[in-house]
Amino acid sequence: MKTIENLIQRVKENDDLALLLLFERYKPMITAVTKRYFIRNLDENDWNQEALIVCYESAGLYDFERGTTFGTFFRLRLQNRAKNLLRFELAKRRALYASAISYEALKERGQICDPSYEQASLPTSIELSNFIQTLSQLEVIALTVITGLVDLDQASMTAQVPPETIKRAIARTRIKMRAYFLR
């Protein structure tokens, strides 16, 4: 009993080795508690991690004067943690998570293929020149507005047309650009 009290005191002083020794001493009890609960996506390593956290917290909170043994105190706290995890798993608002399938699982089953991405390429100067030759003079002025070389008012004055006409030319130019470069 003195060794357990000594280990608990050392854990309270942040001794990692003492925590691991205390954890190993109660490993059979930990296994017995964790085997009683099934929580989706929680494997043995996750349970051990949860138990180690609870062991550390329990050692920090344990009062030697209370009259209960550390094993009983630790087991009760571990059972409460398992119930909290189970409560979290079964909550109605997280019901969708229970039926969710991970991306990796779908990929392993062959239900998802990696998307193939085409390399985006910039048009060459020859392609741009060919495209500009397909535009009317008003659409070339609209292209200068699209590229930011001039603003709408300047383009309207240059072409000697109202701004609405330039806006319509901009729309036509964008349609032609999409058709020409995304063919």
Contact map, one row per residue, 1 for C-alpha under 8 A:
111110000000000000000000000000000000000000000000000000000000000000000000000000000000000000000000000000000000000000000000000000000000000000000000000000000000000000000000000000000000000
111111000000000000000000000000000000000000000000000000000000000000000000000000000000000000000000000000000000000000000000000000000000000000000000000000000000000000000000000000000000000
111111100000000000000000000000000000000000000000000000000000000000000000000000000000000000000000000000000000000000000000000000000000000000000000000000000000000000000000000000000000000
111111110000000000000100000000000000000000000000000000000000000000000000000000000000000000000000000000000000000000000000000000000000000000000000000000000000000000000000000000000000000
111111111000000000000000000000000000000000000000000000000000000100000000000000000000000000000000000000000000000000000000000000000000000000000000000000000000000000000000000000000000000
011111111100000000000000000000000000000000000000000000000000000000000000000000000000000000000000000000000000000000000000000000000000000000000000000000000000000000000000000000000000000
001111111110000001101100000000000000000000000000000000000000000000000000000000000000000000000000000000000000000000000000000000000000000000000000000000000000000000000000000000000000000
000111111111000001100100000000000000000000000000000000000011000000000000000000000000000000000000000000000000000000000000000000000000000000000000000000000000000000000000000000000000000
000011111111100000000000000000000000000000000000000000000010000000000000000000000000000000000000000000000000000000000000000000000000000000000000000000000000000000000000000000000000000
000001111111111001100000000000000000000000000000000000000000000000000000000000000000000000000000000000000000000000000000000000000000000000000000000000000000000000000000000000000000000
000000111111111101100000000000000000000000000000000000010011000000000000000000000000000000000000000000000000000000000000000000000000000000000000000000000000000000000000000000000000000
000000011111111000000000000000000000000000000000000000000011000000000000000000000000000000000000000000000000000000000000000000000000000000000000000000000000000000000000000000000000000
000000001111111000000000000000000000000000000000000000000000000000000000000000000000000000000000000000000000000000000000000000000000000000000000000000000000000000000000000000000000000
000000000111111100000000000000000000000000000000000000000000000000000000000000000000000000000000000000000000000000000000000000000000000000000000000000000000000000000000000000000000000
000000000111111111100000000000000000000000000000000000000000000000000000000000000000000000000000000000000000000000000000000000000000000000000000000000000000000000000000000000000000000
000000000010011111110000000000000000000000000000000000000000000000000000000000000000000000000000000000000000000000000000000000000000000000000000000000000000000000000000000000000000000
000000000000001111111000000000000000000000000000000000000000000000000000000000000000000000000000000000000000000000000000000000000000000000000000000000000000000000000000000000000000000
000000110110001111111100000000000000000000000000000000000000000000000000000000000000000000000000000000000000000000000000000000000000000000000000000000000000000000000000000000000000000
000000110110001111111110000000000000000000000000000000110000000000000000000000000000000000000000000000000000000000000000000000000000000000000000000000000000000000000000000000000000000
000000000000000111111111000000000000000000000000000000000000000000000000000000000000000000000000000000000000000000000000000000000000000000000000000000000000000000000000000000000000000
000000100000000011111111100000000000000000000000000000000000000000000000000000000000000000000000000000000000000000000000000000000000000000000000000000000000000000000000000000000000000
000100110000000001111111110000000000000000000000000000100000000000000000000000000000000000000000000000000000000000000000000000000000000000000000000000000000000000000000000000000000000
000000000000000000111111111000000000000000000000000100100000000000000000000000000000000000000000000000000000000000000000000000000000000000000000000000000000000000000000000000000000000
000000000000000000011111111000000000000000000000000000000000000000000000000000000000000000000000000000000000000000000000000000000000000000000000000000000000000000000000000000000000000
000000000000000000001111111100000000000000000000000000000000000000000000000000000000000000000000000000000000000000000000000000000000000000000000000000000000000000000000000000000000000
000000000000000000000111111111000000000000000000000000000000000000000010000000000000000000000000000000000000000000000000000000000000000000000000000000000000000000000000000000000000000
000000000000000000000011111111100000000000000000000000000000000000000000000000000000000000000000000000000000000000000000000000000000000000000000000000000000000000000000000000000000000
000000000000000000000000111111110000000000000000000000000000000000000000000000000000000000000000000000000000000000000000000000000000000000000000000000000000000000000000000000000000000
000000000000000000000000011111111000000000000000000000000000000000000000001000000000000000000000000000000000000000000000000000000000000000000000000000000000000000000000000000000000000
000000000000000000000000011111111100000000000000001000000000000000000000001001000000000000000000000000000000000000000000000000000000000000000000000000000000000000000000000000000000000
000000000000000000000000001111111110000000000000000000000000000000000000000000000000000000000000000000000000000000000000000000000000000000000000000000000000000000000000000000000000000
000000000000000000000000000111111111000000000000000000000000000000000000000000000000000000000000000000000000000000000000000000000000000000000000000000000000000000000000000000000000000
000000000000000000000000000011111111100000000000000000000000000000000000001001100000000000000000000000000000000000000000000000000000000000000000000000000000000000000000000000000000000
000000000000000000000000000001111111110000000010000000000000000000000000000000000100000000000000000000000000000000000000000000000000000000000000000000000000000000000000000000000000000
000000000000000000000000000000111111110000000000000000000000000000000000000000000000000000000000000000000000000000000000000000000000000000000000000000000000000000000000000000000000000
000000000000000000000000000000011111110000000000000000000000000000000000000000000000000000000000000000000000000000000000000000000000000000000000000000000000000000000000000000000000000
000000000000000000000000000000001111111000000000000000000000000000000000000000000100010000000000000000000000000000000000000000000000000000000000000000000000000000000000000000000000000
000000000000000000000000000000000111111101000000000000000000000000000000000000000000010000000000000000000000000000000000000000000000000000000000000000000000000000000000000000000000000
000000000000000000000000000000000000111111000000000000000000000000000000000000000000110010000000000000000000000000000000000000000000000000000000000000000000000000000000000000000000000
000000000000000000000000000000000000011111000000000000000000000000000000000000000000000010000000010000000000000000000000000000000000000000000000000000000000000000000000000000000000000
000000000000000000000000000000000000001111100000000000000000000000000000000000000000000000000000000000000000000000000000000000000000000000000000000000000000000000000000000000000000000
000000000000000000000000000000000000011111111110000000000000000000000000000000000000000000000000000000000000000000000000000000000000000000000000000000000000000000000000000000000000000
000000000000000000000000000000000000000011111110000000000000000000000000000000000000000000000000000000000000000000000000000000000000000000000000000000000000000000000000000000000000000
000000000000000000000000000000000000000001111111000000000000000000000000000000000000000000000000000000000000000000000000000000000000000000000000000000000000000000000000000000000000000
000000000000000000000000000000000000000001111111100000000000000000000000000000000000000000000000000000000000000000000000000000000000000000000000000000000000000000000000000000000000000
000000000000000000000000000000000000000001111111110000000000000000000000000000000000000000000000000000000000000000000000000000000000000000000000000000000000000000000000000000000000000
000000000000000000000000000000000100000001111111111000000000000000000000000000000000000000000000000000000000000000000000000000000000000000000000000000000000000000000000000000000000000
000000000000000000000000000000000000000000011111111100000000000000000000000000000000000000000000000000000000000000000000000000000000000000000000000000000000000000000000000000000000000
000000000000000000000000000000000000000000001111111110000000000000000000000000000000000000000000000000000000000000000000000000000000000000000000000000000000000000000000000000000000000
000000000000000000000000000000000000000000000111111111000000000000000000000000000000000000000000000000000000000000000000000000000000000000000000000000000000000000000000000000000000000
000000000000000000000000000001000000000000000011111111100000000000000000000001000000000000000000000000000000000000000000000000000000000000000000000000000000000000000000000000000000000
000000000000000000000010000000000000000000000001111111110000000000000000000000000000000000000000000000000000000000000000000000000000000000000000000000000000000000000000000000000000000
000000000000000000000000000000000000000000000000111111111000000000000000000000000000000000000000000000000000000000000000000000000000000000000000000000000000000000000000000000000000000
000000000000000000000000000000000000000000000000011111111100000000000000010011001000000000000000000000000000000000000000000000000000000000000000000000000000000000000000000000000000000
000000000000000000100110000000000000000000000000001111111110000000000000010001000000000000000000000000000000000000000000000000000000000000000000000000000000000000000000000000000000000
000000000010000000100000000000000000000000000000000111111111000000000000000000000000000000000000000000000000000000000000000000000000000000000000000000000000000000000000000000000000000
000000000000000000000000000000000000000000000000000011111111100000000000000000000000000000000000000000000000000000000000000000000000000000000000000000000000000000000000000000000000000
000000000000000000000000000000000000000000000000000001111111110000000000110010000000000000000000000000000000000000000000000000000000000000000000000000000000000000000000000000000000000
000000011011000000000000000000000000000000000000000000111111110000000100000000000000000000000000000000000000000000000000000000000000000000000000000000000000000000000000000000000000000
000000010011000000000000000000000000000000000000000000011111110000000000000000000000000000000000000000000000000000000000000000000000000000000000000000000000000000000000000000000000000
000000000000000000000000000000000000000000000000000000001111111000000000000000000000000000000000000000000000000000000000000000000000000000000000000000000000000000000000000000000000000
000000000000000000000000000000000000000000000000000000000111111100000100100000000000000000000000000000000000000000000000000000000000000000000000000000000000000000000000000000000000000
000000000000000000000000000000000000000000000000000000000000111111000000000000000000000000000000000000000000000000000000000000000000000000000000000000000000000000000000000000000000000
000010000000000000000000000000000000000000000000000000000000011111110000000000000000000000000000000000000000000000000000000000000000000000000000000000000000000000000000000000000000000
000000000000000000000000000000000000000000000000000000000000001111100000000000000000000000000000000000000000000000000000000000000000000000000000000000000000000000000000000000000000000
000000000000000000000000000000000000000000000000000000000000001111110000000000000000000000000000000000000000000000000000000000000000000000000000000000000000000000000000000000000000000
000000000000000000000000000000000000000000000000000000000000000111111000000000000000000000000000000000000000000000000000000000000000000000000000000000000000000000000000000000000000000
000000000000000000000000000000000000000000000000000000000000000101111101100000000000000000000000000000000000000000000000000000000000000000000000000000000000000000000000000000000000000
000000000000000000000000000000000000000000000000000000000000000000111111100000000000000000000000000000000000000000000000000000000000000000000000000000000000000000000000000000000000000
000000000000000000000000000000000000000000000000000000000010010000011111110000000000000000000000000000000000000000000000000000000000000000000000000000000000000000000000000000000000000
000000000000000000000000010000000000000000000000000000000000000000001111111000000000000000000000000000000000000000000000000000000000000000000000000000000000000000000000000000000000000
000000000000000000000000000000000000000000000000000000000000000000011111111100000000000000000000000000000000000000000000000000000000000000000000000000000000000000000000000000000000000
000000000000000000000000000000000000000000000000000000000100010000011111111110000000000000000000000000000000000000000000000000000000000000000000000000000000000000000000000000000000000
000000000000000000000000000000000000000000000000000001100100000000000111111111000000000000000000000000000000000000000000000000000000000000000000000000000000000000000000000000000000000
000000000000000000000000000011001000000000000000000000000000000000000011111111100000000000000000000000000000000000000000000000000000000000000000000000000000000000000000000000000000000
000000000000000000000000000000000000000000000000000000000000000000000001111111110000000000000000000000000000000000000000000000000000000000000000000000000000000000000000000000000000000
000000000000000000000000000000000000000000000000000001000100000000000000111111111000000000000000000000000000000000000000000000000000000000000000000000000000000000000000000000000000000
000000000000000000000000000001001000000000000000001001100000000000000000011111111100000000000000000000000000000000000000000000000000000000000000000000000000000000000000000000000000000
000000000000000000000000000000001000000000000000000000000000000000000000001111111110000000000000000000000000000000000000000000000000000000000000000000000000000000000000000000000000000
000000000000000000000000000000000000000000000000000000000000000000000000000111111111000000000000000000000000000000000000000000000000000000000000000000000000000000000000000000000000000
000000000000000000000000000000000000000000000000000001000000000000000000000011111111100000000000000000000000000000000000000000000000000000000000000000000000000000000000000000000000000
000000000000000000000000000000000100100000000000000000000000000000000000000001111111110000000000000000000000000000000000000000000000000000000000000000000000000000000000000000000000000
000000000000000000000000000000000000000000000000000000000000000000000000000000111111111000000000000000000000000000000000000000000000000000000000000000000000000000000000000000000000000
000000000000000000000000000000000000000000000000000000000000000000000000000000011111111100000000000000000000000000000000000000000000000000000000000000000000000000000000000000000000000
000000000000000000000000000000000000001000000000000000000000000000000000000000001111111110000000000000000000000000000000000000000000000000000000000000000000000000000000000000000000000
000000000000000000000000000000000000111000000000000000000000000000000000000000000111111111000000000000000000000000000000000000000000000000000000000000000000000000000000000000000000000
000000000000000000000000000000000000000000000000000000000000000000000000000000000011111111100000000000000000000000000000000000000000000000000000000000000000000000000000000000000000000
000000000000000000000000000000000000000000000000000000000000000000000000000000000001111111100100000000000000000000000000000000000000000000000000000000000000000000000000000000000000000
000000000000000000000000000000000000001100000000000000000000000000000000000000000000111111100110010000000000000000000000000000000000000000000000000000000000000000000000000000000000000
000000000000000000000000000000000000000000000000000000000000000000000000000000000000011111110110000000000000000000000000000000000000000000000000000000000000000000000000000000000000000
000000000000000000000000000000000000000000000000000000000000000000000000000000000000001111111110000000000000000000000000000000000000000000000000000000000000000000000000000000000000000
000000000000000000000000000000000000000000000000000000000000000000000000000000000000000001111110000000000000000000000000000000000000000000000000000000000000000000000000000000000000000
000000000000000000000000000000000000000000000000000000000000000000000000000000000000000000111111000000000000000000000000000000000000000000000000000000000000000000000000000000000000000
000000000000000000000000000000000000000000000000000000000000000000000000000000000000000111111111110000000000000000000000000000000000000000000000000000000000000000000000000000000000000
000000000000000000000000000000000000000000000000000000000000000000000000000000000000000011111111111000000000000000000000000000000000000000000000000000000000000000000000000000000000000
000000000000000000000000000000000000000000000000000000000000000000000000000000000000000000001111111100000000000000000000000000000000000000000000000000000000000000000000000000000000000
000000000000000000000000000000000000000000000000000000000000000000000000000000000000000000000111111100000000000000000000000000000000000000000000000000000000000000000000000000000000000
000000000000000000000000000000000000000100000000000000000000000000000000000000000000000010000111111100000000000000000000000000000000000000000000000000000000000000000000000000000000000
000000000000000000000000000000000000000000000000000000000000000000000000000000000000000000000011111110000000000000000000000000000000000000000000000000000000000000000000000000000000000
000000000000000000000000000000000000000000000000000000000000000000000000000000000000000000000001111111000000000000000000000000000000000000000000000000000000000000000000000000000000000
000000000000000000000000000000000000000000000000000000000000000000000000000000000000000000000000001111101100000000000000000000000000000000000000000000000000000000000000000000000000000
000000000000000000000000000000000000000000000000000000000000000000000000000000000000000000000000000111111100000000000000000000000000000000000000000000000000000000000000000000000000000
000000000000000000000000000000000000000000000000000000000000000000000000000000000000000000000000000011111110000000000000000000000000000000000000000000000000000000000000000000000000000
000000000000000000000000000000000000000000000000000000000000000000000000000000000000000000000000000001111111000000000000000000000000000000000000000000000000000000000000000000000000000
000000000000000000000000000000000000000000000000000000000000000000000000000000000000000000000000000011111111100000000000000000000000000000000000000000000000000000000000000000000000000
000000000000000000000000000000000000000000000000000000000000000000000000000000000000000000000000000011111111111100000000000000000000000000000000000000000000000000000000000000000000000
000000000000000000000000000000000000000000000000000000000000000000000000000000000000000000000000000000111111111110000000000000000000000000000000000000000000000000000000000000000000000
000000000000000000000000000000000000000000000000000000000000000000000000000000000000000000000000000000011111111000000000000000000000000000000000000000000000000000000000000000000000000
000000000000000000000000000000000000000000000000000000000000000000000000000000000000000000000000000000001111111100000000000000000000000000000000000000000000000000000000000000000000000
000000000000000000000000000000000000000000000000000000000000000000000000000000000000000000000000000000000111111110000000000000000000000000000000000000000000000000000000000000000000000
000000000000000000000000000000000000000000000000000000000000000000000000000000000000000000000000000000000111111110000000000000000000000000000000000000000000000000000000000000000000000
000000000000000000000000000000000000000000000000000000000000000000000000000000000000000000000000000000000110111111000000000000000000000000000000000000000000000000000000000000000000000
000000000000000000000000000000000000000000000000000000000000000000000000000000000000000000000000000000000010011111100000000000000000000000000000000000000000000000000000000000000000000
000000000000000000000000000000000000000000000000000000000000000000000000000000000000000000000000000000000000000111110000000000000000000000000000000000000000000000000000000000000000000
000000000000000000000000000000000000000000000000000000000000000000000000000000000000000000000000000000000000000011111000000000000000000000000000000000000000000000000000000000000000000
000000000000000000000000000000000000000000000000000000000000000000000000000000000000000000000000000000000000000001111100000000000000000000000000000000000000000000000000000000000000000
000000000000000000000000000000000000000000000000000000000000000000000000000000000000000000000000000000000000000000111110000000000000000000000000000000000000000000000000000000000000000
000000000000000000000000000000000000000000000000000000000000000000000000000000000000000000000000000000000000000000011111000000000000000000000000000000000000000000000000000000000000000
000000000000000000000000000000000000000000000000000000000000000000000000000000000000000000000000000000000000000000001111100000000000000000000000000000000000000000000000000000000000000
000000000000000000000000000000000000000000000000000000000000000000000000000000000000000000000000000000000000000000000111110000000000000000000000000000000000000000000000000000000000000
000000000000000000000000000000000000000000000000000000000000000000000000000000000000000000000000000000000000000000000011111000000000000000000000000000000000000000000000000000000000000
000000000000000000000000000000000000000000000000000000000000000000000000000000000000000000000000000000000000000000000001111100000000000000000000000000000000000000000000000000000000000
000000000000000000000000000000000000000000000000000000000000000000000000000000000000000000000000000000000000000000000000111110110000000000000000000000000000000000000000000000000000100
000000000000000000000000000000000000000000000000000000000000000000000000000000000000000000000000000000000000000000000000011111110000000000000000000000000000000000000000000000000000000
000000000000000000000000000000000000000000000000000000000000000000000000000000000000000000000000000000000000000000000000001111111000000000000000000000000000000000000000000000000000000
000000000000000000000000000000000000000000000000000000000000000000000000000000000000000000000000000000000000000000000000000111111100000000000000000000000000000000000000000000000000000
000000000000000000000000000000000000000000000000000000000000000000000000000000000000000000000000000000000000000000000000001111111110000000000000000000000000000000000000000000000000000
000000000000000000000000000000000000000000000000000000000000000000000000000000000000000000000000000000000000000000000000001111111111000000000000000000000000000000000000000000000000000
000000000000000000000000000000000000000000000000000000000000000000000000000000000000000000000000000000000000000000000000000011111111100000000000000000000000000000000000000000000000000
000000000000000000000000000000000000000000000000000000000000000000000000000000000000000000000000000000000000000000000000000001111111110000000000000000000000000000000000000000000000000
000000000000000000000000000000000000000000000000000000000000000000000000000000000000000000000000000000000000000000000000000000111111111000000000000000000000000000000000000000001001000
000000000000000000000000000000000000000000000000000000000000000000000000000000000000000000000000000000000000000000000000000000011111111000010000000000000000000000000000000000000000000
000000000000000000000000000000000000000000000000000000000000000000000000000000000000000000000000000000000000000000000000000000001111111100000000000000000000000000000000000000000000000
000000000000000000000000000000000000000000000000000000000000000000000000000000000000000000000000000000000000000000000000000000000111111100000000000000000000000000000000000000000000000
000000000000000000000000000000000000000000000000000000000000000000000000000000000000000000000000000000000000000000000000000000000011111111110000000000000000000000000000000010000000000
000000000000000000000000000000000000000000000000000000000000000000000000000000000000000000000000000000000000000000000000000000000000111111110000000000000000000000000000000000000000000
000000000000000000000000000000000000000000000000000000000000000000000000000000000000000000000000000000000000000000000000000000000000001111111000000000000000000000000000000000000000000
000000000000000000000000000000000000000000000000000000000000000000000000000000000000000000000000000000000000000000000000000000000000001111111100000000000000001000000100100000000000000
000000000000000000000000000000000000000000000000000000000000000000000000000000000000000000000000000000000000000000000000000000000000001111111110000000000000000000000000110110000000000
000000000000000000000000000000000000000000000000000000000000000000000000000000000000000000000000000000000000000000000000000000000001001111111111000000000000000000000000000000000000000
000000000000000000000000000000000000000000000000000000000000000000000000000000000000000000000000000000000000000000000000000000000000000011111111100000000010001000000000000000000000000
000000000000000000000000000000000000000000000000000000000000000000000000000000000000000000000000000000000000000000000000000000000000000001111111110000000010000000000110110010000000000
000000000000000000000000000000000000000000000000000000000000000000000000000000000000000000000000000000000000000000000000000000000000000000111111111000000000000000000000010010000000000
000000000000000000000000000000000000000000000000000000000000000000000000000000000000000000000000000000000000000000000000000000000000000000011111111111000000000000000000000000000000000
000000000000000000000000000000000000000000000000000000000000000000000000000000000000000000000000000000000000000000000000000000000000000000001111111111110010000000000000010000000000000
000000000000000000000000000000000000000000000000000000000000000000000000000000000000000000000000000000000000000000000000000000000000000000000111111110000000000000000000010000000000000
000000000000000000000000000000000000000000000000000000000000000000000000000000000000000000000000000000000000000000000000000000000000000000000011111111000000000000000000000000000000000
000000000000000000000000000000000000000000000000000000000000000000000000000000000000000000000000000000000000000000000000000000000000000000000001111111100000000000000000000000000000000
000000000000000000000000000000000000000000000000000000000000000000000000000000000000000000000000000000000000000000000000000000000000000000000001111111100000000000000000000000000000000
000000000000000000000000000000000000000000000000000000000000000000000000000000000000000000000000000000000000000000000000000000000000000000000001101111110110000000000000000000000000000
000000000000000000000000000000000000000000000000000000000000000000000000000000000000000000000000000000000000000000000000000000000000000000000000100111111110000000000000000000000000000
000000000000000000000000000000000000000000000000000000000000000000000000000000000000000000000000000000000000000000000000000000000000000000000000100001111111000000100100000000000000000
000000000000000000000000000000000000000000000000000000000000000000000000000000000000000000000000000000000000000000000000000000000000000000000000000000111111100000100000000000000000000
000000000000000000000000000000000000000000000000000000000000000000000000000000000000000000000000000000000000000000000000000000000000000000000000000001111111110000000000000000000000000
000000000000000000000000000000000000000000000000000000000000000000000000000000000000000000000000000000000000000000000000000000000000000000001100100001111111111000100100000000000000000
000000000000000000000000000000000000000000000000000000000000000000000000000000000000000000000000000000000000000000000000000000000000000000000000000000011111111111100100000000000000000
000000000000000000000000000000000000000000000000000000000000000000000000000000000000000000000000000000000000000000000000000000000000000000000000000000001111111110000000000000000000000
000000000000000000000000000000000000000000000000000000000000000000000000000000000000000000000000000000000000000000000000000000000000000000000000000000000111111100000000000000000000000
000000000000000000000000000000000000000000000000000000000000000000000000000000000000000000000000000000000000000000000000000000000000000001001000000000000011111110000000000000000000000
000000000000000000000000000000000000000000000000000000000000000000000000000000000000000000000000000000000000000000000000000000000000000000000000000000000001111111000000000000000000000
000000000000000000000000000000000000000000000000000000000000000000000000000000000000000000000000000000000000000000000000000000000000000000000000000000000001101111101100000000000000000
000000000000000000000000000000000000000000000000000000000000000000000000000000000000000000000000000000000000000000000000000000000000000000000000000000000001000111111100000000000000000
000000000000000000000000000000000000000000000000000000000000000000000000000000000000000000000000000000000000000000000000000000000000000000000000000000011011000011111110000000000000000
000000000000000000000000000000000000000000000000000000000000000000000000000000000000000000000000000000000000000000000000000000000000000000000000000000000000000001111111000000000000000
000000000000000000000000000000000000000000000000000000000000000000000000000000000000000000000000000000000000000000000000000000000000000000000000000000000000000011111111100000000000000
000000000000000000000000000000000000000000000000000000000000000000000000000000000000000000000000000000000000000000000000000000000000000001000100000000010011000011111111110000000000000
000000000000000000000000000000000000000000000000000000000000000000000000000000000000000000000000000000000000000000000000000000000000000000000100000000000000000000111111111000000000000
000000000000000000000000000000000000000000000000000000000000000000000000000000000000000000000000000000000000000000000000000000000000000000000000000000000000000000011111111100000000000
000000000000000000000000000000000000000000000000000000000000000000000000000000000000000000000000000000000000000000000000000000000000000001100100000000000000000000001111111110000000000
000000000000000000000000000000000000000000000000000000000000000000000000000000000000000000000000000000000000000000000000000000000000000000100110110000000000000000000111111111000000000
000000000000000000000000000000000000000000000000000000000000000000000000000000000000000000000000000000000000000000000000000000000000000000000000000000000000000000000011111111100000000
000000000000000000000000000000000000000000000000000000000000000000000000000000000000000000000000000000000000000000000000000000000000000000100000000000000000000000000001111111110000000
000000000000000000000000000000000000000000000000000000000000000000000000000000000000000000000000000000000000000000000000000000000000001000100110000000000000000000000000111111111000000
000000000000000000000000000000000000000000000000000000000000000000000000000000000000000000000000000000000000000000000000000000000000000000000000000000000000000000000000011111111100000
000000000000000000000000000000000000000000000000000000000000000000000000000000000000000000000000000000000000000000000000000000000000000000000000000000000000000000000000001111111110000
000000000000000000000000000000000000000000000000000000000000000000000000000000000000000000000000000000000000000000000000000000000000000000000000000000000000000000000000000111111111000
000000000000000000000000000000000000000000000000000000000000000000000000000000000000000000000000000000000000000000000000000000000010000000000000000000000000000000000000000011111111110
000000000000000000000000000000000000000000000000000000000000000000000000000000000000000000000000000000000000000000000000000000000000000000000000000000000000000000000000000001111111111
000000000000000000000000000000000000000000000000000000000000000000000000000000000000000000000000000000000000000000000000000000000000000000000000000000000000000000000000000000111111111
000000000000000000000000000000000000000000000000000000000000000000000000000000000000000000000000000000000000000000000000000000000010000000000000000000000000000000000000000000011111111
000000000000000000000000000000000000000000000000000000000000000000000000000000000000000000000000000000000000000000000000001000000000000000000000000000000000000000000000000000001111111
000000000000000000000000000000000000000000000000000000000000000000000000000000000000000000000000000000000000000000000000000000000000000000000000000000000000000000000000000000001111111
000000000000000000000000000000000000000000000000000000000000000000000000000000000000000000000000000000000000000000000000000000000000000000000000000000000000000000000000000000000111111
